[in-house]
């Protein structure tokens, strides 16, 4: 396990973390670790989104039809009738 020192923590942030730790019945250290873990895990979703977009681009290129604004407007107007 790694030890880490956090320097120059703004007082307002410190107070917010303390209140949140009390609310969650955790130590300040545990609360900071939980916040860091949650943030890092959420950031991991970005790579999934990038992978999905990349895959959708490959699927679009493999289609025989090319969606243009004209075609999309036609589909929209047909759906409203």
N, C-alpha and C positions, 0 to 999 in steps of 0.2 A: 504494500500500500504506500502511496506517495503522500508526503506532507506538502502543504501548499500554504503560503502566506499571502494574504490579500492586503494590499496597501492602499491608502488614500480612499477608503470607502466613504462616500458622502454620508453625513450624519442622517439625512432624511431617508436614504436607502437602508441604512443600518436599522433605523427605527421601524421601517416598514417590514424588513425581514424578521425583526424580533417579534412584532405583532403577529405576523403570519406564522412564525414558529410556535408561538403560544397557542394560536388558534388550532394548529395542526398537531399540537402536543408533541413537538419535536424540539430538540436542542437547536440552537442557532446554526451550528455546524451541519447538522442533519438537514435542516431546511435549505441551506445554501447548496448542499449536495443534491437534494431533490430538485431544486430549481435548475441547476446545471444539467442534471440528467434529462429532465423533461425538455429543456431547450435543445440539447444535442440530439435527442431522439426526434424532435419535431423537424430539425434541420435535415435529418435523414430522409424525410418525406420528399424533400426537394429533388433528390436523385431519382425517386420513383416517378415523380411528375415528369422529369426530363426524359426518362426512359419511355414513358407512355407517349409523350409528344413525338419522340423519335420514331417509335413504332407506328404511330398514326400517320406520320409523314410517309413512311415506307408503304403503308397500306394505300394511302391516297395515290401514290405514284404507280401502284400496281393496277389501279382501276382503269377500265377502258374509257370511262366518261370523265370529262374534266368539268368540275363544277365552276360555273362562272356566275357573275352577278345576275345575268339575264336568266339563267336556269333557276337560280335560287329564288328570284322574284316570282317566276312562273309557279314554282312549287308552293310558295307562300300564298299566292293569290288563289290557287286551286284549292288549297286547304281551307280557305275562308268562305268558299261558296256553299 
